[in-house]
Amino acid sequence: MLPRNRRPTPPGEILRYEFLEPLGLNQKELAAALGITRVRLSEILRGRRAITPDTAFRLARFFDTTPEFWLGLQTDVTLWDTLQTHRTEYEKIRPLKSAA
């Protein structure tokens, strides 16, 4: 369920503050361990790039989490952003009434 009054925390922030910093890892070390470029990782951490399924599998393997965890964080942000952008359009759509 999406929060009503604030944007969900982006996965890059979770990655930085809940994983990198507590473990004392830097971007260069994590990028190398994941087999991705530092630019790709930096863009994720700065919220300029989304978590893809490939990235989710890499993060899940390295941190012993699940790909669903990382994709769920990304999905929440994507849904929130889309809702904020198109809210008035969505409100114009009238639900189909059931025949019952």
ABEGO torsion letter per residue (X at the ends): XBBAABBBBBAAAAAAAAAAAAAGBBAAAAAAAAGBBAAAAAAAAAGABBBBAAAAAAAAAAAGBBAAAAAAAAAAAAAAAAAAAAAAAAAABBBBBBAX
